[in-house]
Amino acid sequence: MRQVAVIGSSKATPEEEEYKVAYELGKEIAKRGWVVVCGGRGGVMEAVCKGAKEQGGLTVGILPSYTGEEANPYVDIKVRTGMSWNRNPIVVASGDVVVAIGGNWGTLSEIAYAHILGKPTVGYRTHQVEGLKQVQTLEELLDFLEKNIC
């Protein structure tokens, strides 16, 4: 089973473009029978999990606490790390490919870990980083995934 790590803004709201794209991406990941892996919290993470769940997909949240209480309601499998931000390399290591949508410093660190680990990585409205393929549409995101998922 293929796994797509989705990283991004924990503050994105349903009214924002990043949330909407993540939600549609989650639906498309599930339709292809792939698994969503993310940090398991709100924003982009919630959106991608919600989209996947609506299509019957499987979602995994790599959570910062030991309790898992911060998990969004669409996470199926809660991995409670107790590691706070130190869980970031685990999130990206768990994906066959990494998608960054929006985000701030945590997302930037995950992009760096993805590059260190040699993961195919694509970005939508995220940090401009050398080696990170930037796309402008959901279709381009999906095309990248289709070509790069192991």
C-alpha positions as CSV (number, residue, x, y, z in Angstrom):
1,M,0.0,0.0,0.0
2,R,1.4,3.4,-1.0
3,Q,1.6,6.2,1.5
4,V,1.5,10.0,0.7
5,A,2.8,12.3,3.5
6,V,1.0,15.6,3.4
7,I,2.5,18.5,5.3
8,G,1.4,22.1,5.7
9,S,-0.3,24.8,7.6
10,S,-2.0,23.8,10.9
11,K,-3.9,27.1,10.7
12,A,-5.5,26.8,7.3
13,T,-9.3,27.2,7.5
14,P,-12.1,25.8,5.2
15,E,-12.4,29.2,3.5
16,E,-8.7,29.2,2.4
17,E,-7.3,27.8,-0.8
18,E,-4.7,25.6,0.9
19,Y,-7.5,23.9,2.9
20,K,-9.6,23.3,-0.2
21,V,-6.8,21.9,-2.2
22,A,-5.7,19.6,0.7
23,Y,-9.3,18.4,1.0
24,E,-9.6,17.5,-2.7
25,L,-6.1,16.0,-2.6
26,G,-7.3,13.7,0.2
27,K,-10.2,12.5,-1.9
28,E,-8.0,11.8,-4.8
29,I,-5.4,9.9,-2.7
30,A,-8.2,7.7,-1.3
31,K,-9.6,7.0,-4.8
32,R,-6.3,5.6,-5.8
33,G,-6.1,3.3,-2.8
34,W,-3.2,5.2,-1.2
35,V,-2.9,6.1,2.5
36,V,-2.7,9.6,3.9
37,V,0.0,10.2,6.4
38,C,0.2,13.6,8.2
39,G,0.9,15.3,11.5
40,G,-2.7,14.5,12.5
41,R,-3.8,18.0,13.7
42,G,-5.8,20.8,12.1
43,G,-5.6,22.9,9.0
44,V,-4.1,21.2,6.0
45,M,-3.8,17.9,8.0
46,E,-7.5,17.9,8.9
47,A,-8.5,18.8,5.3
48,V,-6.5,16.0,3.7
49,C,-7.8,13.5,6.2
50,K,-11.4,14.7,5.8
51,G,-11.2,14.3,2.0
52,A,-9.7,10.9,2.3
53,K,-12.3,9.7,4.8
54,E,-15.2,10.8,2.6
55,Q,-13.9,8.5,-0.1
56,G,-13.4,5.6,2.3
57,G,-9.6,6.1,2.6
58,L,-7.2,5.3,5.4
59,T,-5.5,8.1,7.4
60,V,-2.6,8.1,9.8
61,G,-1.7,10.9,12.1
62,I,1.8,11.1,13.6
63,L,0.9,13.1,16.7
64,P,3.0,15.3,18.9
65,S,1.6,14.2,22.3
66,Y,1.4,11.0,24.2
67,T,-2.4,11.3,24.6
68,G,-3.4,11.9,21.0
69,E,-6.1,14.3,22.1
70,E,-5.1,16.9,19.4
71,A,-5.9,14.5,16.6
72,N,-8.4,15.8,14.1
73,P,-11.7,13.7,13.9
74,Y,-10.7,12.1,10.6
75,V,-7.5,10.3,11.8
76,D,-7.9,6.5,11.7
77,I,-4.6,5.5,13.1
78,K,-3.1,7.7,15.9
79,V,0.6,7.4,16.4
80,R,1.2,9.1,19.7
81,T,4.9,10.1,19.8
82,G,5.2,12.4,22.8
83,M,7.9,14.1,20.6
84,S,6.3,17.5,19.8
85,W,7.9,19.0,16.7
86,N,10.6,16.3,16.8
87,R,8.1,14.0,15.1
88,N,8.5,15.9,11.8
89,P,11.1,13.5,10.3
90,I,8.8,10.6,11.1
91,V,5.9,12.2,9.2
92,V,8.0,12.6,6.0
93,A,9.8,9.3,6.4
94,S,6.5,7.5,6.5
95,G,5.5,8.7,3.0
96,D,6.6,7.3,-0.3
97,V,6.2,10.9,-1.6
98,V,5.7,14.2,0.2
99,V,3.3,17.0,-0.6
100,A,3.7,20.4,1.1
101,I,0.7,22.8,1.1
102,G,1.3,26.2,2.6
103,G,2.9,26.1,6.0
104,N,5.4,27.8,8.2
105,W,8.5,26.8,10.0
106,G,7.4,23.2,10.9
107,T,6.6,22.6,7.2
108,L,9.9,24.1,6.2
109,S,11.7,21.6,8.5
110,E,9.7,18.7,7.1
111,I,10.6,19.8,3.5
112,A,14.3,19.8,4.7
113,Y,13.9,16.3,6.1
114,A,12.2,15.1,2.9
115,H,15.2,16.3,0.9
116,I,17.7,14.7,3.4
117,L,15.8,11.4,3.0
118,G,15.6,11.7,-0.8
119,K,11.8,11.7,-0.9
120,P,10.1,13.0,-4.0
121,T,8.6,16.3,-2.8
122,V,6.1,18.7,-4.4
123,G,4.8,22.0,-3.1
124,Y,1.6,24.0,-3.5
125,R,1.7,27.6,-2.2
126,T,4.6,26.7,0.1
127,H,8.2,27.7,0.7
128,Q,10.5,28.3,-2.3
129,V,13.2,25.8,-1.7
130,E,15.8,24.6,-4.2
131,G,14.9,21.1,-5.4
132,L,11.2,21.4,-4.4
133,K,8.9,21.1,-7.4
134,Q,6.3,23.8,-7.2
135,V,2.9,23.3,-8.8
136,Q,-0.1,25.7,-9.3
137,T,-3.0,23.3,-9.5
138,L,-4.5,20.1,-8.0
139,E,-4.0,18.4,-11.4
140,E,-0.3,19.2,-11.4
141,L,-0.1,17.8,-7.8
142,L,-1.8,14.6,-8.9
143,D,0.4,14.3,-12.0
144,F,3.5,14.5,-9.8
145,L,2.2,11.9,-7.4
146,E,1.3,9.5,-10.2
147,K,4.8,9.8,-11.7
148,N,6.7,9.6,-8.4
149,I,4.9,7.3,-6.0
150,C,7.1,4.2,-5.5
